[in-house]
Amino acid sequence: MSASRSETTDPRGPDEPEPDHESDSGAGVGAGADGGGGAERDGAGADLLAALLDGMDAALCAFDAHGVITHWNREAERILGWSAEEAVGRQGFAGWAVRTADADEVQARLMAVMDTPGRQVDEFALLRKDGGRVLIRTQSSGMRGADGKPAGVYSAFSEVHEQIDLERSIALSEALFDDASWGVVLVDVDLRPTVVNGYAARALGSGRGSVLGRPLGELVVQGVEELEAALHHVLAEGAPKSAAELWVSVHAPDGERRRCWRSGFLRLASPLAEEPVPLGVGWMFQDVTESKLAAQEADRLRFRSSQLYRAGRAAAECEDPMEAATVYLDFALAGFADHALIDLVAEERQDGAAAPVRLVRVAETPSGGGSGPSMTVETGGIPVRYMTGHPALQAMDRNGAVRASAPGASAASAGAGSGSAATAGSAGAAPGAVSSPAWATARQWPPDSVHALCTVLRSRGRSLGVVTFLRGASRAAFERPDAVYAEDVTIRVAAALDLSGALSD
């Protein structure tokens, strides 16, 4: 359907006098629309102009200098129901597209822009062909003829609610990429960030501009494979049904940081394509590391408390106090350590001469790749060949917990807190190096041991010996909460061993 009147194709040049009112209006609008009246001189140009107007997403109408409608496109017909044949040639909106009481005011506000520079935004209530009313928002601008004089007005309009929806979408986008309380990252189909907000840039440990276009592997140290797999899935299958929690390591001024990001994903597709064409992925995430660690710690405490309770119930049924001591160890090992050893102080020398502390192995868990409950050991009272400075001997000297890790083991030991001490296996070891079994063997521990925690057996004001908990390379080093738990277990073991010694005397 044509969007303009036939008068716009008048073959006369723009400098010839116009014989009537309609010709004058058609020439003025044509000159303003195609930049010099070329569409009027060329029928193909007029068809092109009509096609362009009809293909616009916004409704458009134009008025000549006398207020007569000269152009009306398909979007205007869709909104108001009036076709181009019904609209073009009418004098304003009076009597058909606007109430009579409002016609003069609407016409005056529309035509006033012809004599003022720039655009003017107005809102009007217009009438649909079916009698309904619709609130529209217009952007109007004046047009000039070839002689520079006002030649008419063109006005683009849309329904107010559609315009508000668009403005809300734009405002939402700007808010998300400004100061949102969660990270927002847009990645292209090559999985490179194209837009990031401030939260995401801080989480990635970089500036907003320096993140753009870089591979994710340069921004995420560990966990990038899982992140890229999630993005590839979204591109291929669409957004997942629920949020995903991803553990990653990112760069930080003080080294690498392990973080947990609760992430949501959206596949972005072009609204202009006939078939959905992926443009990339919208990735939104929030750092939930603190809450996850707190939840894990709470679960760990509940489990350990439950183990101590169960151990106490089981030990109460043991007739032999030594068996009760090993029962405590067996329950404590679950989820805590791989091996446990009990060393008791050897009998004092008969001659009363002062001598270093000597420890005798009395119980241990199976070593050499085996597993099972703790077993008593018959050594004939021969002390364990502990070297000078052994963590077990340090624990006896300091009367507190001592932690140790093999050279190169991750998360080297730190101070165990009040009444505790810590020692590393070797100073200056390269981080990440593979520890040798010789380190554990030299300390009379199972060869697969990498981390150790020694706690003192105290009962009735005496140090009875040492309990040693050992972890393999698959576990993290012992930390301060582990030392507190180990001391709690050791108190119960010491009470059982003290009772065993009292009964044997």
C-alpha positions in Angstrom: 0.0 0.0 0.0 1.4 3.4 -0.9 2.3 5.6 2.0 2.1 8.9 0.1 -0.3 10.7 -2.3 0.1 10.5 -6.0 0.8 14.2 -6.2 4.3 13.6 -4.9 5.3 12.2 -8.3 4.4 15.4 -10.3 7.1 15.7 -13.1 7.4 19.4 -12.7 10.6 20.7 -11.3 10.7 22.3 -7.8 11.2 25.8 -9.2 8.0 25.9 -11.3 5.0 27.6 -9.7 2.4 25.3 -8.0 -1.1 25.8 -9.3 -3.1 24.5 -6.3 -3.0 23.7 -2.7 -2.4 19.9 -2.9 0.5 20.2 -5.4 2.2 22.7 -3.0 1.9 20.4 -0.1 3.1 17.3 -2.0 6.2 19.2 -3.3 7.1 20.5 0.1 7.0 17.2 1.9 8.7 15.4 -1.0 11.6 17.9 -0.8 12.0 17.4 2.9 11.7 13.6 2.7 14.1 12.8 -0.1 16.6 15.7 0.2 15.8 17.8 -2.9 12.7 16.5 -4.6 14.4 13.6 -6.4 11.6 11.2 -5.4 9.1 13.4 -7.1 11.1 13.5 -10.4 11.6 9.8 -10.4 8.8 7.2 -10.0 11.3 4.6 -8.8 12.4 7.0 -6.1 8.8 7.4 -4.9 8.4 3.7 -4.7 11.5 3.4 -2.7 10.4 6.1 -0.3 7.0 4.4 0.1 8.8 1.0 0.8 11.1 2.6 3.4 8.2 4.3 5.2 6.1 1.1 5.3 9.1 -0.9 6.6 9.7 1.3 9.6 9.2 0.0 13.1 7.7 3.3 14.2 4.5 4.8 13.0 5.0 7.9 10.8 2.8 10.5 9.4 3.7 13.8 7.7 1.8 17.1 7.2 2.3 19.8 4.7 2.5 23.5 5.7 -1.3 23.7 5.8 -1.7 20.7 8.1 -2.8 18.2 5.4 -1.6 14.7 5.9 0.8 13.6 3.1 2.3 10.4 4.4 1.0 7.5 6.5 2.8 4.2 6.9 1.7 0.7 7.8 2.8 0.9 11.4 0.5 4.0 11.8 -2.3 1.9 10.2 -1.6 -1.0 12.7 -1.8 1.3 15.7 -4.9 3.4 14.7 -6.6 1.1 12.2 -6.9 3.8 9.5 -5.3 2.9 6.1 -3.2 5.3 4.0 -6.1 5.8 1.6 -8.3 6.9 4.4 -5.7 9.1 6.1 -3.7 10.8 3.3 -5.4 14.1 2.2 -7.3 14.8 5.4 -6.9 18.1 7.2 -5.3 17.1 10.5 -6.9 14.6 12.8 -10.1 16.5 13.5 -13.3 14.4 13.2 -11.7 11.0 12.8 -8.5 10.3 14.8 -9.0 12.7 17.7 -12.0 14.0 19.6 -13.4 17.3 18.3 -12.8 19.0 21.6 -9.1 18.2 21.4 -8.6 18.6 17.7 -7.5 22.3 17.7 -5.0 21.8 20.6 -3.5 18.7 19.0 -3.2 20.3 15.6 -1.6 23.5 17.1 1.0 21.5 19.1 1.9 19.4 16.1 2.3 22.3 13.7 4.1 24.6 16.2 7.2 22.5 15.7 7.4 23.7 12.1 8.8 27.0 13.1 11.1 25.8 15.9 14.4 24.0 15.6 15.0 20.4 16.9 12.4 17.8 17.9 9.4 18.1 20.2 8.0 15.2 22.2 4.3 15.2 23.0 1.7 12.7 24.2 -1.9 12.7 22.7 -4.9 10.5 23.1 -6.0 9.5 19.6 -9.0 7.5 18.4 -8.8 4.2 16.7 -11.0 3.3 13.8 -12.9 0.9 16.0 -13.7 3.8 18.4 -11.2 2.9 21.1 -8.7 5.4 22.5 -4.9 4.9 22.5 -2.3 7.1 24.2 0.6 7.8 21.9 3.9 9.5 22.3 5.1 11.6 19.3 8.5 13.0 18.2 7.8 15.8 15.7 10.2 17.9 13.7 9.7 20.6 11.1 10.7 20.2 7.4 12.2 22.9 5.1 11.7 23.3 1.4 14.3 23.9 -1.2 14.0 27.6 -0.5 14.7 27.1 3.2 11.1 28.0 4.2 9.0 25.8 6.4 7.3 23.1 4.3 5.6 20.8 6.8 6.0 18.5 9.8 6.8 14.9 10.1 5.9 13.0 13.3 7.0 9.5 14.4 4.8 8.0 17.1 4.2 4.8 19.1 1.9 3.6 21.8 3.0 5.0 25.2 3.2 1.6 26.9 5.5 0.3 24.1 7.7 3.3 24.5 7.8 2.9 28.3 8.7 -0.8 27.9 11.6 0.2 25.6 12.7 2.8 28.1 12.5 0.4 30.9 14.6 -2.1 29.0 17.2 0.5 28.3 17.2 1.7 31.9 17.5 -1.9 33.1 20.5 -2.5 30.8 22.2 0.6 32.0 21.6 -0.2 35.7 22.9 -3.8 35.2 26.1 -2.6 33.7 26.6 0.2 36.2 26.2 -0.6 39.9 24.4 -3.9 40.1 25.0 -5.9 43.3 26.0 -9.0 41.1 28.3 -9.5 38.2 27.0 -9.2 34.7 29.2 -10.3 31.7 28.2 -10.5 28.1 30.4 -13.0 26.1 30.4 -13.5 22.3 30.2 -16.8 20.5 34.0 -17.1 20.9 33.5 -16.9 24.7 35.3 -13.5 25.0 33.8 -10.8 27.2 32.3 -7.9 25.3 30.7 -6.0 28.2 31.3 -6.3 31.9 29.9 -4.3 34.9 31.9 -3.0 37.8 31.1 -5.9 40.1 32.3 -8.5 37.5 35.5 -6.6 36.8 36.3 -6.5 40.5 35.5 -10.2 40.9 37.9 -11.0 38.0 40.6 -8.8 39.5 40.9 -6.4 36.6 39.5 -3.2 35.1 36.4 -3.1 33.0 38.2 -2.1 29.9 41.1 -4.5 30.3 38.8 -7.5 30.5 37.2 -7.0 27.1 38.2 -9.4 24.4 40.5 -11.5 26.5 40.1 -15.3 26.7 38.5 -16.5 29.9 41.6 -18.6 30.6 43.6 -15.4 31.2 41.1 -14.2 33.8 40.3 -17.4 35.6 43.2 -19.5 36.9 41.3 -22.7 37.9 37.8 -23.7 37.0 37.9 -22.1 33.5 37.1 -25.5 31.9 33.8 -25.8 33.8 32.9 -22.2 33.1 33.5 -22.6 29.3 31.6 -25.9 29.3 28.6 -24.1 30.8 28.8 -21.3 28.3 29.0 -23.8 25.4 26.0 -25.6 26.7 24.0 -22.4 26.8 24.9 -21.5 23.3 23.9 -25.0 22.1 21.0 -25.9 24.3 19.8 -22.7 25.9 19.7 -21.4 29.5 19.8 -24.0 32.3 16.7 -24.4 34.5 18.4 -23.3 37.7 21.5 -21.5 38.9 24.9 -23.2 38.9 27.6 -22.9 41.5 31.1 -22.7 40.0 34.3 -22.9 42.1 37.1 -20.9 40.4 40.5 -19.4 41.3 41.2 -15.8 40.2 44.1 -13.5 40.4 44.4 -11.2 43.4 47.1 -8.7 44.6 48.0 -11.2 47.4 48.0 -14.3 45.1 45.2 -16.5 43.9 41.8 -16.5 45.5 39.4 -19.5 45.6 35.9 -18.2 45.0 32.4 -19.7 44.6 30.2 -18.0 42.1 26.4 -18.7 41.9 25.8 -18.2 38.2 22.9 -17.9 35.9 23.1 -17.9 32.1 20.9 -16.6 29.2 21.4 -17.2 25.5 21.3 -14.0 23.5 19.7 -14.2 20.1 19.2 -11.4 17.5 15.6 -10.1 17.4 16.1 -9.0 13.8 16.8 -12.5 12.3 14.1 -14.7 11.0 15.7 -17.7 12.8 17.3 -17.4 16.3 21.0 -16.6 15.7 23.1 -16.7 18.9 24.9 -13.5 19.6 26.5 -14.8 22.8 25.6 -15.5 26.4 24.6 -13.3 29.2 26.3 -14.5 32.4 25.2 -13.2 35.8 26.9 -14.3 39.0 27.2 -13.5 42.6 30.1 -14.3 45.0 28.7 -16.7 47.6 32.1 -17.9 48.9 31.6 -16.8 52.5 28.2 -18.3 52.8 29.3 -21.6 51.2 32.3 -21.8 53.5 30.2 -21.1 56.5 27.7 -23.8 55.5 30.5 -26.3 55.0 32.0 -25.4 58.4 28.6 -25.8 60.0 28.2 -29.2 58.3 31.6 -30.3 59.4 31.0 -29.3 63.0 27.7 -31.2 63.1 29.3 -34.3 61.6 32.2 -34.2 64.1 29.9 -33.7 67.0 27.9 -36.6 65.9 31.0 -38.8 65.5 32.1 -37.9 69.1 28.7 -38.7 70.4 28.6 -42.1 68.6 32.2 -42.8 69.7 31.3 -42.2 73.3 28.3 -44.5 73.1 30.5 -47.2 71.5 33.4 -46.8 73.9 31.1 -47.1 76.9 30.3 -50.7 75.8 34.0 -51.7 75.7 35.3 -53.8 78.6 38.9 -53.1 77.8 39.9 -49.4 78.1 42.6 -49.8 75.4 39.8 -51.0 73.0 37.8 -47.9 74.0 40.8 -45.7 73.1 41.0 -47.2 69.6 37.3 -46.9 69.1 37.6 -43.1 69.7 40.3 -43.0 67.0 38.3 -45.0 64.5 35.3 -42.7 64.8 37.5 -39.6 64.6 39.3 -40.7 61.4 36.1 -40.6 59.3 36.4 -37.6 57.0 39.3 -36.2 59.1 42.5 -38.2 58.5 43.9 -41.3 56.8 46.0 -42.7 59.6 46.3 -42.4 63.3 49.1 -43.5 65.7 49.2 -43.7 69.5 52.6 -43.4 71.2 52.9 -43.6 75.0 55.8 -42.4 77.2 58.2 -45.3 77.9 58.8 -46.3 81.5 61.3 -44.2 83.4 64.8 -45.5 83.8 65.4 -47.4 87.0 68.6 -45.5 87.8 66.7 -42.3 87.9 69.0 -40.6 85.4 67.5 -37.8 83.4 66.9 -38.8 79.8 65.0 -37.4 76.8 61.4 -38.4 76.3 61.0 -41.8 74.7 57.8 -42.9 73.0 56.5 -46.4 72.5 54.0 -47.3 69.7 51.0 -49.0 71.2 48.3 -48.6 68.5 48.0 -47.7 64.8 45.8 -47.9 61.8 46.8 -50.3 59.0 49.5 -48.8 56.7 50.9 -49.9 53.4 47.7 -49.2 51.4 45.4 -51.1 53.7 42.4 -49.9 55.6 40.6 -50.9 58.7 40.1 -50.2 62.4 43.0 -49.3 64.7 45.0 -52.2 66.1 47.2 -52.5 69.1 50.9 -53.0 68.5 53.3 -55.4 70.4 56.7 -53.7 70.5 58.1 -55.2 73.7 58.5 -51.7 75.1 61.1 -50.7 72.4 60.9 -46.9 71.8 60.1 -45.6 68.4 63.3 -44.2 66.6 62.1 -40.6 66.4 64.7 -38.1 65.2 65.6 -35.0 67.1 63.0 -32.3 66.5 60.3 -34.8 65.5 56.8 -33.3 65.6 55.7 -35.8 68.3 58.6 -34.9 70.5 57.9 -31.2 69.9 54.3 -31.7 71.0 55.6 -33.3 74.2 58.0 -30.5 74.9 55.5 -27.7 74.2 52.5 -29.6 75.6 50.4 -28.5 72.6 49.4 -29.5 69.1 52.0 -29.4 66.3 51.3 -29.5 62.6 53.7 -30.5 59.9 53.7 -30.9 56.1 56.1 -32.4 53.6 58.2 -30.1 51.5 56.2 -28.7 48.6 52.9 -29.8 50.0 50.1 -27.4 49.3 48.8 -25.1 52.1 51.9 -25.3 54.4 51.2 -25.4 58.0 50.5 -22.3 60.0 50.3 -21.6 63.8 47.8 -23.7 65.6 46.9 -21.0 68.1 47.0 -20.8 71.8 49.1 -23.6 73.4 50.0 -24.9 70.0 52.9 -24.9 67.6 53.5 -25.6 64.0 56.4 -26.7 61.9 56.9 -27.0 58.2 58.7 -30.0 56.8 61.4 -28.0 55.0 62.0 -24.3 54.6 62.3 -22.9 51.1 60.5 -25.9 49.3 59.1 -25.1 45.9 55.3 -24.8 46.0 53.5 -27.5 44.2 56.5 -29.9 44.3 55.8 -33.6 44.7 56.8 -34.7 48.2 59.0 -37.8 48.5 57.9 -40.8 50.6 61.3 -40.5 52.3 60.0 -37.5 54.3 57.3 -39.7 56.0 59.5 -42.8 56.3 62.2 -40.8 58.1 59.7 -39.8 60.7 58.4 -43.4 61.2 55.1 -42.7 59.4 53.4 -44.5 56.5 55.0 -43.6 53.2 51.9 -41.9 51.7 51.7 -39.4 54.6 52.0 -35.7 53.6 50.4 -33.8 56.5 50.7 -34.6 60.2 49.0 -33.3 63.4 50.4 -34.4 66.8 48.4 -33.8 70.0 49.4 -34.6 73.6 47.6 -37.2 75.7 46.8 -35.4 79.0 45.1 -36.9 82.0 45.3 -36.2 85.7 47.9 -33.5 85.1 50.3 -35.8 83.3 51.4 -36.2 79.6 50.8 -39.8 78.8 52.0 -39.7 75.2 51.1 -38.4 71.7 48.4 -39.1 69.2 49.4 -38.5 65.6 46.9 -37.9 62.8 48.2 -38.3 59.2 46.7 -37.2 55.8 47.7 -38.2 52.3 48.4 -35.9 49.3 44.7 -35.9 48.3 43.8 -34.0 51.4 44.5 -30.4 52.5 46.9 -29.6 55.3 45.6 -29.6 58.9 44.3 -26.2 60.0 43.5 -24.6 63.4 39.9 -26.0 63.6 41.3 -29.4 62.9 43.8 -29.1 65.8 40.9 -28.1 68.1 38.9 -31.2 67.1 42.0 -33.4 67.4 42.6 -32.2 71.0 39.0 -32.9 71.9 39.4 -36.5 70.6 42.7 -36.9 72.4 41.2 -35.9 75.7 38.8 -38.9 75.5 41.6 -41.2 74.3 43.8 -40.1 77.2 41.1 -40.9 79.7 40.7 -44.4 78.4 44.5 -45.0 78.3 44.9 -43.7 81.8 42.2 -46.1 83.0 43.9 -48.9 81.1 47.2 -48.1 82.9 45.5 -47.9 86.3 43.9 -51.3 85.9 47.1 -52.9 84.8 49.0 -51.6 87.9 
